[in-house]
Amino acid sequence: MITVKFFTTLRILLKLAELQFNLSDSTIGEILSLCEKRTPVPFLHKLIENSSIIPGTIILVNGHNILHLKGLETKVNDGDQIALFPPGGGG
């Protein structure tokens, strides 16, 4: 089971804390597309633009930032946890 956890404004927008998928050998990009199909509102535009991760977005696989792995092509397998943090505002 792959678990995708939503944080901060994503959790508020989607009214979901997490989704689970019974998959293996998928990429982050594939999992995110599946997530959007199972959520009540579109959200990927807040994380990805033109097939690139929007600056400030944090996507972790088992605690490792995918920017230091293979980006959206990072492989995920059974038992992995994905955490999604949209860009934050502050000041």
KOLNU-832484 format. One record per atom (N, C-alpha, C): residue number from 1; residue in three letters; chain; atom name; z, y, x. Coordinates in Angstrom, 2 decimals. Last residue first. Example, Ala and Ser with C-alpha at 12.3 -4.5 7.8 and 13.67 -1.06 7.14 Angstrom:
% residues 2
pt resi->2&resn->SER&chain->A&name->N&zz->7.08&yy->-2.25&xx->12.85
pt resi->2&resn->SER&chain->A&name->CA&zz->7.14&yy->-1.06&xx->13.67
pt resi->2&resn->SER&chain->A&name->C&zz->7.87&yy->0.03&xx->12.90
pt resi->1&resn->ALA&chain->A&name->N&zz->7.80&yy->-5.69&xx->13.19
pt resi->1&resn->ALA&chain->A&name->CA&zz->7.80&yy->-4.50&xx->12.30
pt resi->1&resn->ALA&chain->A&name->C&zz->7.80&yy->-3.30&xx->13.20
END
This chain:
% residues 91
pt resi->91&resn->GLY&chain->A&name->N&zz->5.73&yy->35.93&xx->5.61
pt resi->91&resn->GLY&chain->A&name->CA&zz->5.65&yy->37.23&xx->6.24
pt resi->91&resn->GLY&chain->A&name->C&zz->6.97&yy->37.91&xx->6.26
pt resi->90&resn->GLY&chain->A&name->N&zz->3.47&yy->33.58&xx->4.13
pt resi->90&resn->GLY&chain->A&name->CA&zz->4.78&yy->34.07&xx->4.58
pt resi->90&resn->GLY&chain->A&name->C&zz->4.63&yy->35.45&xx->5.18
pt resi->89&resn->GLY&chain->A&name->N&zz->2.02&yy->30.59&xx->2.96
pt resi->89&resn->GLY&chain->A&name->CA&zz->2.04&yy->32.04&xx->3.11
pt resi->89&resn->GLY&chain->A&name->C&zz->3.40&yy->32.47&xx->3.58
pt resi->88&resn->GLY&chain->A&name->N&zz->0.52&yy->27.60&xx->4.23
pt resi->88&resn->GLY&chain->A&name->CA&zz->1.60&yy->28.36&xx->3.62
pt resi->88&resn->GLY&chain->A&name->C&zz->1.41&yy->29.85&xx->3.82
pt resi->87&resn->PRO&chain->A&name->N&zz->-1.86&yy->25.11&xx->3.44
pt resi->87&resn->PRO&chain->A&name->CA&zz->-1.51&yy->26.30&xx->4.23
pt resi->87&resn->PRO&chain->A&name->C&zz->-0.43&yy->27.09&xx->3.49
pt resi->86&resn->PRO&chain->A&name->N&zz->-0.26&yy->22.06&xx->2.23
pt resi->86&resn->PRO&chain->A&name->CA&zz->-1.30&yy->23.08&xx->2.20
pt resi->86&resn->PRO&chain->A&name->C&zz->-0.90&yy->24.25&xx->3.10
pt resi->85&resn->PHE&chain->A&name->N&zz->0.40&yy->18.96&xx->3.41
pt resi->85&resn->PHE&chain->A&name->CA&zz->1.01&yy->20.28&xx->3.33
pt resi->85&resn->PHE&chain->A&name->C&zz->-0.10&yy->21.31&xx->3.32
pt resi->84&resn->LEU&chain->A&name->N&zz->0.74&yy->15.57&xx->2.85
pt resi->84&resn->LEU&chain->A&name->CA&zz->-0.18&yy->16.71&xx->2.71
pt resi->84&resn->LEU&chain->A&name->C&zz->0.60&yy->18.00&xx->2.50
pt resi->83&resn->ALA&chain->A&name->N&zz->1.08&yy->12.53&xx->4.53
pt resi->83&resn->ALA&chain->A&name->CA&zz->1.78&yy->13.69&xx->3.99
pt resi->83&resn->ALA&chain->A&name->C&zz->0.82&yy->14.88&xx->4.00
pt resi->82&resn->ILE&chain->A&name->N&zz->0.81&yy->9.08&xx->4.23
pt resi->82&resn->ILE&chain->A&name->CA&zz->0.09&yy->10.32&xx->4.47
pt resi->82&resn->ILE&chain->A&name->C&zz->0.87&yy->11.44&xx->3.81
pt resi->81&resn->GLN&chain->A&name->N&zz->1.74&yy->6.03&xx->5.63
pt resi->81&resn->GLN&chain->A&name->CA&zz->2.12&yy->7.14&xx->4.77
pt resi->81&resn->GLN&chain->A&name->C&zz->1.39&yy->8.39&xx->5.21
pt resi->80&resn->ASP&chain->A&name->N&zz->0.70&yy->2.56&xx->5.67
pt resi->80&resn->ASP&chain->A&name->CA&zz->0.69&yy->3.93&xx->6.20
pt resi->80&resn->ASP&chain->A&name->C&zz->1.14&yy->4.94&xx->5.15
pt resi->79&resn->GLY&chain->A&name->N&zz->0.46&yy->0.11&xx->4.43
pt resi->79&resn->GLY&chain->A&name->CA&zz->1.77&yy->0.49&xx->4.94
pt resi->79&resn->GLY&chain->A&name->C&zz->1.84&yy->1.91&xx->5.49
pt resi->78&resn->ASP&chain->A&name->N&zz->-2.86&yy->-0.48&xx->5.34
pt resi->78&resn->ASP&chain->A&name->CA&zz->-1.75&yy->-0.87&xx->4.50
pt resi->78&resn->ASP&chain->A&name->C&zz->-0.42&yy->-0.52&xx->5.18
pt resi->77&resn->ASN&chain->A&name->N&zz->-4.27&yy->2.36&xx->7.11
pt resi->77&resn->ASN&chain->A&name->CA&zz->-4.17&yy->0.96&xx->6.72
pt resi->77&resn->ASN&chain->A&name->C&zz->-2.96&yy->0.72&xx->5.85
pt resi->76&resn->VAL&chain->A&name->N&zz->-6.69&yy->4.77&xx->8.11
pt resi->76&resn->VAL&chain->A&name->CA&zz->-5.38&yy->4.44&xx->7.57
pt resi->76&resn->VAL&chain->A&name->C&zz->-5.41&yy->3.01&xx->7.05
pt resi->75&resn->LYS&chain->A&name->N&zz->-8.44&yy->6.62&xx->10.60
pt resi->75&resn->LYS&chain->A&name->CA&zz->-8.28&yy->5.40&xx->9.80
pt resi->75&resn->LYS&chain->A&name->C&zz->-6.84&yy->5.26&xx->9.33
pt resi->74&resn->THR&chain->A&name->N&zz->-9.83&yy->9.81&xx->10.58
pt resi->74&resn->THR&chain->A&name->CA&zz->-8.69&yy->9.00&xx->10.99
pt resi->74&resn->THR&chain->A&name->C&zz->-8.54&yy->7.81&xx->10.05
pt resi->73&resn->GLU&chain->A&name->N&zz->-11.69&yy->11.59&xx->9.75
pt resi->73&resn->GLU&chain->A&name->CA&zz->-12.18&yy->10.23&xx->10.02
pt resi->73&resn->GLU&chain->A&name->C&zz->-11.06&yy->9.30&xx->10.52
pt resi->72&resn->LEU&chain->A&name->N&zz->-10.50&yy->14.02&xx->9.70
pt resi->72&resn->LEU&chain->A&name->CA&zz->-10.70&yy->13.37&xx->8.41
pt resi->72&resn->LEU&chain->A&name->C&zz->-11.25&yy->11.95&xx->8.57
pt resi->71&resn->GLY&chain->A&name->N&zz->-9.19&yy->13.54&xx->12.97
pt resi->71&resn->GLY&chain->A&name->CA&zz->-9.41&yy->14.41&xx->11.83
pt resi->71&resn->GLY&chain->A&name->C&zz->-9.56&yy->13.62&xx->10.54
pt resi->70&resn->LYS&chain->A&name->N&zz->-8.30&yy->11.65&xx->14.75
pt resi->70&resn->LYS&chain->A&name->CA&zz->-9.74&yy->11.77&xx->14.53
pt resi->70&resn->LYS&chain->A&name->C&zz->-10.05&yy->12.59&xx->13.28
pt resi->69&resn->LEU&chain->A&name->N&zz->-5.66&yy->13.33&xx->16.10
pt resi->69&resn->LEU&chain->A&name->CA&zz->-6.23&yy->11.99&xx->16.00
pt resi->69&resn->LEU&chain->A&name->C&zz->-7.74&yy->12.14&xx->15.83
pt resi->68&resn->HIS&chain->A&name->N&zz->-4.78&yy->15.82&xx->15.86
pt resi->68&resn->HIS&chain->A&name->CA&zz->-4.63&yy->15.22&xx->17.19
pt resi->68&resn->HIS&chain->A&name->C&zz->-5.12&yy->13.78&xx->17.21
pt resi->67&resn->LEU&chain->A&name->N&zz->-5.13&yy->16.30&xx->13.22
pt resi->67&resn->LEU&chain->A&name->CA&zz->-5.89&yy->17.14&xx->14.13
pt resi->67&resn->LEU&chain->A&name->C&zz->-5.83&yy->16.60&xx->15.56
pt resi->66&resn->ILE&chain->A&name->N&zz->-3.30&yy->14.72&xx->11.94
pt resi->66&resn->ILE&chain->A&name->CA&zz->-4.65&yy->14.16&xx->12.12
pt resi->66&resn->ILE&chain->A&name->C&zz->-5.52&yy->15.04&xx->13.00
pt resi->65&resn->ASN&chain->A&name->N&zz->-0.09&yy->14.38&xx->13.27
pt resi->65&resn->ASN&chain->A&name->CA&zz->-1.07&yy->15.31&xx->12.73
pt resi->65&resn->ASN&chain->A&name->C&zz->-2.48&yy->14.78&xx->13.01
pt resi->64&resn->HIS&chain->A&name->N&zz->2.06&yy->11.78&xx->12.38
pt resi->64&resn->HIS&chain->A&name->CA&zz->1.15&yy->12.30&xx->13.40
pt resi->64&resn->HIS&chain->A&name->C&zz->0.08&yy->13.17&xx->12.74
pt resi->63&resn->GLY&chain->A&name->N&zz->3.57&yy->10.58&xx->10.38
pt resi->63&resn->GLY&chain->A&name->CA&zz->4.18&yy->11.62&xx->11.18
pt resi->63&resn->GLY&chain->A&name->C&zz->3.30&yy->12.24&xx->12.25
pt resi->62&resn->ASN&chain->A&name->N&zz->1.75&yy->8.85&xx->9.16
pt resi->62&resn->ASN&chain->A&name->CA&zz->2.94&yy->8.29&xx->9.82
pt resi->62&resn->ASN&chain->A&name->C&zz->3.56&yy->9.30&xx->10.79
pt resi->61&resn->VAL&chain->A&name->N&zz->-0.33&yy->11.43&xx->9.28
pt resi->61&resn->VAL&chain->A&name->CA&zz->-0.36&yy->9.99&xx->9.04
pt resi->61&resn->VAL&chain->A&name->C&zz->0.78&yy->9.40&xx->9.85
pt resi->60&resn->LEU&chain->A&name->N&zz->-0.53&yy->14.67&xx->7.83
pt resi->60&resn->LEU&chain->A&name->CA&zz->0.12&yy->13.74&xx->8.74
pt resi->60&resn->LEU&chain->A&name->C&zz->-0.12&yy->12.30&xx->8.31
pt resi->59&resn->ILE&chain->A&name->N&zz->-1.93&yy->17.70&xx->7.71
pt resi->59&resn->ILE&chain->A&name->CA&zz->-2.10&yy->16.37&xx->7.16
pt resi->59&resn->ILE&chain->A&name->C&zz->-1.56&yy->15.40&xx->8.21
pt resi->58&resn->ILE&chain->A&name->N&zz->-1.66&yy->21.03&xx->7.02
pt resi->58&resn->ILE&chain->A&name->CA&zz->-1.10&yy->19.96&xx->7.84
pt resi->58&resn->ILE&chain->A&name->C&zz->-1.27&yy->18.65&xx->7.08
pt resi->57&resn->THR&chain->A&name->N&zz->-3.43&yy->24.07&xx->7.22
pt resi->57&resn->THR&chain->A&name->CA&zz->-3.20&yy->22.81&xx->6.51
pt resi->57&resn->THR&chain->A&name->C&zz->-2.64&yy->21.78&xx->7.48
pt resi->56&resn->GLY&chain->A&name->N&zz->-4.06&yy->26.02&xx->9.01
pt resi->56&resn->GLY&chain->A&name->CA&zz->-2.73&yy->26.08&xx->8.40
pt resi->56&resn->GLY&chain->A&name->C&zz->-2.40&yy->24.85&xx->7.58
pt resi->55&resn->PRO&chain->A&name->N&zz->-7.51&yy->26.09&xx->8.28
pt resi->55&resn->PRO&chain->A&name->CA&zz->-6.42&yy->26.42&xx->9.20
pt resi->55&resn->PRO&chain->A&name->C&zz->-5.09&yy->26.59&xx->8.45
pt resi->54&resn->ILE&chain->A&name->N&zz->-8.84&yy->23.35&xx->6.50
pt resi->54&resn->ILE&chain->A&name->CA&zz->-8.55&yy->24.77&xx->6.47
pt resi->54&resn->ILE&chain->A&name->C&zz->-7.39&yy->25.06&xx->7.43
pt resi->53&resn->ILE&chain->A&name->N&zz->-10.92&yy->20.98&xx->7.93
pt resi->53&resn->ILE&chain->A&name->CA&zz->-9.56&yy->21.25&xx->7.48
pt resi->53&resn->ILE&chain->A&name->C&zz->-9.31&yy->22.75&xx->7.58
pt resi->52&resn->SER&chain->A&name->N&zz->-14.28&yy->20.70&xx->6.75
pt resi->52&resn->SER&chain->A&name->CA&zz->-13.31&yy->21.01&xx->7.81
pt resi->52&resn->SER&chain->A&name->C&zz->-11.95&yy->21.31&xx->7.19
pt resi->51&resn->SER&chain->A&name->N&zz->-16.23&yy->20.52&xx->4.80
pt resi->51&resn->SER&chain->A&name->CA&zz->-15.89&yy->19.30&xx->5.55
pt resi->51&resn->SER&chain->A&name->C&zz->-14.96&yy->19.55&xx->6.74
pt resi->50&resn->ASN&chain->A&name->N&zz->-16.01&yy->23.07&xx->3.57
pt resi->50&resn->ASN&chain->A&name->CA&zz->-17.19&yy->22.71&xx->4.37
pt resi->50&resn->ASN&chain->A&name->C&zz->-16.90&yy->21.54&xx->5.31
pt resi->49&resn->GLU&chain->A&name->N&zz->-12.55&yy->22.81&xx->3.55
pt resi->49&resn->GLU&chain->A&name->CA&zz->-13.68&yy->23.67&xx->3.21
pt resi->49&resn->GLU&chain->A&name->C&zz->-14.83&yy->23.33&xx->4.14
pt resi->48&resn->ILE&chain->A&name->N&zz->-9.46&yy->21.56&xx->2.35
pt resi->48&resn->ILE&chain->A&name->CA&zz->-10.70&yy->21.32&xx->3.09
pt resi->48&resn->ILE&chain->A&name->C&zz->-11.80&yy->22.25&xx->2.59
pt resi->47&resn->LEU&chain->A&name->N&zz->-7.28&yy->22.43&xx->0.82
pt resi->47&resn->LEU&chain->A&name->CA&zz->-7.05&yy->21.79&xx->2.11
pt resi->47&resn->LEU&chain->A&name->C&zz->-8.29&yy->21.72&xx->3.00
pt resi->46&resn->LYS&chain->A&name->N&zz->-8.09&yy->23.46&xx->-1.55
pt resi->46&resn->LYS&chain->A&name->CA&zz->-6.96&yy->24.13&xx->-0.90
pt resi->46&resn->LYS&chain->A&name->C&zz->-6.70&yy->23.59&xx->0.51
pt resi->45&resn->HIS&chain->A&name->N&zz->-9.97&yy->21.74&xx->-2.46
pt resi->45&resn->HIS&chain->A&name->CA&zz->-10.45&yy->23.04&xx->-2.00
pt resi->45&resn->HIS&chain->A&name->C&zz->-9.33&yy->23.84&xx->-1.33
pt resi->44&resn->LEU&chain->A&name->N&zz->-8.48&yy->19.61&xx->-3.50
pt resi->44&resn->LEU&chain->A&name->CA&zz->-9.01&yy->19.51&xx->-2.14
pt resi->44&resn->LEU&chain->A&name->C&zz->-9.51&yy->20.84&xx->-1.59
pt resi->43&resn->PHE&chain->A&name->N&zz->-7.70&yy->19.75&xx->-6.15
pt resi->43&resn->PHE&chain->A&name->CA&zz->-6.84&yy->20.38&xx->-5.14
pt resi->43&resn->PHE&chain->A&name->C&zz->-7.44&yy->20.40&xx->-3.75
pt resi->42&resn->PRO&chain->A&name->N&zz->-8.15&yy->19.62&xx->-9.71
pt resi->42&resn->PRO&chain->A&name->CA&zz->-8.71&yy->19.57&xx->-8.35
pt resi->42&resn->PRO&chain->A&name->C&zz->-7.78&yy->20.28&xx->-7.36
pt resi->41&resn->VAL&chain->A&name->N&zz->-5.60&yy->17.99&xx->-11.71
pt resi->41&resn->VAL&chain->A&name->CA&zz->-6.41&yy->19.16&xx->-11.38
pt resi->41&resn->VAL&chain->A&name->C&zz->-6.99&yy->19.01&xx->-9.97
pt resi->40&resn->PRO&chain->A&name->N&zz->-4.40&yy->15.47&xx->-11.97
pt resi->40&resn->PRO&chain->A&name->CA&zz->-4.79&yy->16.21&xx->-13.18
pt resi->40&resn->PRO&chain->A&name->C&zz->-5.66&yy->17.43&xx->-12.92
pt resi->39&resn->THR&chain->A&name->N&zz->-5.74&yy->12.87&xx->-9.80
pt resi->39&resn->THR&chain->A&name->CA&zz->-4.82&yy->13.96&xx->-10.10
pt resi->39&resn->THR&chain->A&name->C&zz->-5.32&yy->14.77&xx->-11.29
pt resi->38&resn->ARG&chain->A&name->N&zz->-7.60&yy->11.01&xx->-9.07
pt resi->38&resn->ARG&chain->A&name->CA&zz->-6.44&yy->10.54&xx->-9.83
pt resi->38&resn->ARG&chain->A&name->C&zz->-5.44&yy->11.64&xx->-10.17
pt resi->37&resn->LYS&chain->A&name->N&zz->-9.51&yy->12.29&xx->-7.56
pt resi->37&resn->LYS&chain->A&name->CA&zz->-9.96&yy->11.63&xx->-8.79
pt resi->37&resn->LYS&chain->A&name->C&zz->-8.78&yy->11.21&xx->-9.68
pt resi->36&resn->GLU&chain->A&name->N&zz->-8.00&yy->13.04&xx->-5.37
pt resi->36&resn->GLU&chain->A&name->CA&zz->-8.46&yy->14.09&xx->-6.29
pt resi->36&resn->GLU&chain->A&name->C&zz->-8.95&yy->13.49&xx->-7.61
pt resi->35&resn->CYS&chain->A&name->N&zz->-7.64&yy->10.53&xx->-4.14
pt resi->35&resn->CYS&chain->A&name->CA&zz->-6.49&yy->11.29&xx->-4.69
pt resi->35&resn->CYS&chain->A&name->C&zz->-6.96&yy->12.29&xx->-5.73
pt resi->34&resn->LEU&chain->A&name->N&zz->-10.21&yy->9.96&xx->-3.25
pt resi->34&resn->LEU&chain->A&name->CA&zz->-9.60&yy->9.12&xx->-4.28
pt resi->34&resn->LEU&chain->A&name->C&zz->-8.42&yy->9.82&xx->-4.94
pt resi->33&resn->SER&chain->A&name->N&zz->-10.39&yy->11.95&xx->-1.28
pt resi->33&resn->SER&chain->A&name->CA&zz->-11.32&yy->11.95&xx->-2.41
pt resi->33&resn->SER&chain->A&name->C&zz->-10.78&yy->11.11&xx->-3.56
pt resi->32&resn->LEU&chain->A&name->N&zz->-8.38&yy->11.07&xx->0.46
pt resi->32&resn->LEU&chain->A&name->CA&zz->-8.25&yy->12.36&xx->-0.22
pt resi->32&resn->LEU&chain->A&name->C&zz->-9.19&yy->12.46&xx->-1.41
pt resi->31&resn->ILE&chain->A&name->N&zz->-9.49&yy->8.64&xx->1.33
pt resi->31&resn->ILE&chain->A&name->CA&zz->-8.24&yy->8.63&xx->0.55
pt resi->31&resn->ILE&chain->A&name->C&zz->-8.07&yy->9.95&xx->-0.19
pt resi->30&resn->GLU&chain->A&name->N&zz->-11.69&yy->9.58&xx->2.79
pt resi->30&resn->GLU&chain->A&name->CA&zz->-11.88&yy->8.71&xx->1.63
pt resi->30&resn->GLU&chain->A&name->C&zz->-10.65&yy->8.71&xx->0.73
pt resi->29&resn->GLY&chain->A&name->N&zz->-10.37&yy->11.07&xx->4.81
pt resi->29&resn->GLY&chain->A&name->CA&zz->-11.33&yy->11.71&xx->3.90
pt resi->29&resn->GLY&chain->A&name->C&zz->-11.55&yy->10.90&xx->2.64
pt resi->28&resn->ILE&chain->A&name->N&zz->-8.94&yy->9.05&xx->6.13
pt resi->28&resn->ILE&chain->A&name->CA&zz->-8.23&yy->10.12&xx->5.42
pt resi->28&resn->ILE&chain->A&name->C&zz->-9.16&yy->10.79&xx->4.41
pt resi->27&resn->THR&chain->A&name->N&zz->-10.53&yy->5.86&xx->5.52
pt resi->27&resn->THR&chain->A&name->CA&zz->-10.31&yy->7.08&xx->6.29
pt resi->27&resn->THR&chain->A&name->C&zz->-9.51&yy->8.07&xx->5.46
pt resi->26&resn->SER&chain->A&name->N&zz->-9.35&yy->2.43&xx->5.43
pt resi->26&resn->SER&chain->A&name->CA&zz->-10.02&yy->3.59&xx->4.85
pt resi->26&resn->SER&chain->A&name->C&zz->-9.79&yy->4.78&xx->5.76
pt resi->25&resn->ASP&chain->A&name->N&zz->-8.01&yy->-0.10&xx->5.75
pt resi->25&resn->ASP&chain->A&name->CA&zz->-9.17&yy->0.29&xx->6.55
pt resi->25&resn->ASP&chain->A&name->C&zz->-10.01&yy->1.37&xx->5.87
pt resi->24&resn->SER&chain->A&name->N&zz->-6.99&yy->-0.83&xx->2.40
pt resi->24&resn->SER&chain->A&name->CA&zz->-6.81&yy->-0.89&xx->3.84
pt resi->24&resn->SER&chain->A&name->C&zz->-8.11&yy->-0.47&xx->4.51
pt resi->23&resn->LEU&chain->A&name->N&zz->-5.13&yy->-0.23&xx->-0.64
pt resi->23&resn->LEU&chain->A&name->CA&zz->-6.34&yy->-0.24&xx->0.18
pt resi->23&resn->LEU&chain->A&name->C&zz->-5.98&yy->-0.52&xx->1.63
pt resi->22&resn->ASN&chain->A&name->N&zz->-3.74&yy->0.69&xx->-3.12
pt resi->22&resn->ASN&chain->A&name->CA&zz->-3.73&yy->-0.65&xx->-2.56
pt resi->22&resn->ASN&chain->A&name->C&zz->-5.04&yy->-0.85&xx->-1.80
pt resi->21&resn->PHE&chain->A&name->N&zz->-2.04&yy->3.74&xx->-3.12
pt resi->21&resn->PHE&chain->A&name->CA&zz->-3.32&yy->3.05&xx->-3.18
pt resi->21&resn->PHE&chain->A&name->C&zz->-3.17&yy->1.69&xx->-2.51
pt resi->20&resn->GLN&chain->A&name->N&zz->-0.07&yy->6.19&xx->-4.79
pt resi->20&resn->GLN&chain->A&name->CA&zz->-0.18&yy->4.99&xx->-3.95
pt resi->20&resn->GLN&chain->A&name->C&zz->-1.51&yy->4.31&xx->-4.20
pt resi->19&resn->LEU&chain->A&name->N&zz->1.15&yy->9.54&xx->-4.64
pt resi->19&resn->LEU&chain->A&name->CA&zz->0.24&yy->8.54&xx->-5.20
pt resi->19&resn->LEU&chain->A&name->C&zz->0.23&yy->7.36&xx->-4.25
pt resi->18&resn->GLU&chain->A&name->N&zz->3.83&yy->11.89&xx->-5.33
pt resi->18&resn->GLU&chain->A&name->CA&zz->3.06&yy->10.97&xx->-4.49
pt resi->18&resn->GLU&chain->A&name->C&zz->2.12&yy->10.12&xx->-5.33
pt resi->17&resn->ALA&chain->A&name->N&zz->4.70&yy->13.89&xx->-6.99
pt resi->17&resn->ALA&chain->A&name->CA&zz->5.28&yy->13.82&xx->-5.66
pt resi->17&resn->ALA&chain->A&name->C&zz->4.45&yy->12.94&xx->-4.74
pt resi->16&resn->LEU&chain->A&name->N&zz->3.07&yy->16.10&xx->-9.24
pt resi->16&resn->LEU&chain->A&name->CA&zz->3.19&yy->14.76&xx->-8.67
pt resi->16&resn->LEU&chain->A&name->C&zz->3.85&yy->14.85&xx->-7.30
pt resi->15&resn->LYS&chain->A&name->N&zz->2.04&yy->18.45&xx->-10.16
pt resi->15&resn->LYS&chain->A&name->CA&zz->3.16&yy->17.86&xx->-10.89
pt resi->15&resn->LYS&chain->A&name->C&zz->3.33&yy->16.38&xx->-10.51
pt resi->14&resn->LEU&chain->A&name->N&zz->0.14&yy->19.88&xx->-8.84
pt resi->14&resn->LEU&chain->A&name->CA&zz->-0.24&yy->18.57&xx->-9.35
pt resi->14&resn->LEU&chain->A&name->C&zz->0.81&yy->17.93&xx->-10.24
pt resi->13&resn->LEU&chain->A&name->N&zz->1.52&yy->22.28&xx->-8.18
pt resi->13&resn->LEU&chain->A&name->CA&zz->0.22&yy->22.30&xx->-8.84
pt resi->13&resn->LEU&chain->A&name->C&zz->-0.09&yy->20.98&xx->-9.54
pt resi->12&resn->ILE&chain->A&name->N&zz->3.80&yy->21.27&xx->-6.83
pt resi->12&resn->ILE&chain->A&name->CA&zz->3.94&yy->22.09&xx->-8.04
pt resi->12&resn->ILE&chain->A&name->C&zz->2.64&yy->22.08&xx->-8.85
pt resi->11&resn->ARG&chain->A&name->N&zz->2.64&yy->19.96&xx->-4.70
pt resi->11&resn->ARG&chain->A&name->CA&zz->3.51&yy->19.21&xx->-5.61
pt resi->11&resn->ARG&chain->A&name->C&zz->3.67&yy->19.96&xx->-6.92
pt resi->10&resn->LEU&chain->A&name->N&zz->1.38&yy->22.10&xx->-3.46
pt resi->10&resn->LEU&chain->A&name->CA&zz->0.58&yy->21.00&xx->-4.00
pt resi->10&resn->LEU&chain->A&name->C&zz->1.39&yy->20.20&xx->-5.01
pt resi->9&resn->THR&chain->A&name->N&zz->3.42&yy->23.73&xx->-2.51
pt resi->9&resn->THR&chain->A&name->CA&zz->2.67&yy->24.18&xx->-3.69
pt resi->9&resn->THR&chain->A&name->C&zz->1.76&yy->23.09&xx->-4.27
pt resi->8&resn->THR&chain->A&name->N&zz->5.20&yy->21.07&xx->-1.06
pt resi->8&resn->THR&chain->A&name->CA&zz->5.20&yy->22.49&xx->-1.38
pt resi->8&resn->THR&chain->A&name->C&zz->4.35&yy->22.79&xx->-2.61
pt resi->7&resn->PHE&chain->A&name->N&zz->3.39&yy->17.96&xx->-0.83
pt resi->7&resn->PHE&chain->A&name->CA&zz->4.51&yy->18.85&xx->-0.56
pt resi->7&resn->PHE&chain->A&name->C&zz->4.19&yy->20.29&xx->-0.95
pt resi->6&resn->PHE&chain->A&name->N&zz->2.71&yy->14.56&xx->-1.59
pt resi->6&resn->PHE&chain->A&name->CA&zz->2.34&yy->15.96&xx->-1.76
pt resi->6&resn->PHE&chain->A&name->C&zz->3.57&yy->16.84&xx->-1.55
pt resi->5&resn->LYS&chain->A&name->N&zz->1.85&yy->11.55&xx->0.02
pt resi->5&resn->LYS&chain->A&name->CA&zz->2.91&yy->12.42&xx->-0.49
pt resi->5&resn->LYS&chain->A&name->C&zz->2.44&yy->13.87&xx->-0.49
pt resi->4&resn->VAL&chain->A&name->N&zz->0.48&yy->8.47&xx->-0.41
pt resi->4&resn->VAL&chain->A&name->CA&zz->0.12&yy->9.86&xx->-0.14
pt resi->4&resn->VAL&chain->A&name->C&zz->1.17&yy->10.74&xx->-0.79
pt resi->3&resn->THR&chain->A&name->N&zz->0.61&yy->5.24&xx->0.90
pt resi->3&resn->THR&chain->A&name->CA&zz->1.30&yy->6.25&xx->0.10
pt resi->3&resn->THR&chain->A&name->C&zz->0.86&yy->7.64&xx->0.56
pt resi->2&resn->ILE&chain->A&name->N&zz->-0.91&yy->2.16&xx->0.63
pt resi->2&resn->ILE&chain->A&name->CA&zz->-0.95&yy->3.45&xx->1.32
pt resi->2&resn->ILE&chain->A&name->C&zz->-0.32&yy->4.47&xx->0.39
pt resi->1&resn->MET&chain->A&name->N&zz->0.00&yy->-1.18&xx->0.84
pt resi->1&resn->MET&chain->A&name->CA&zz->0.00&yy->0.00&xx->0.00
pt resi->1&resn->MET&chain->A&name->C&zz->0.00&yy->1.25&xx->0.89
END
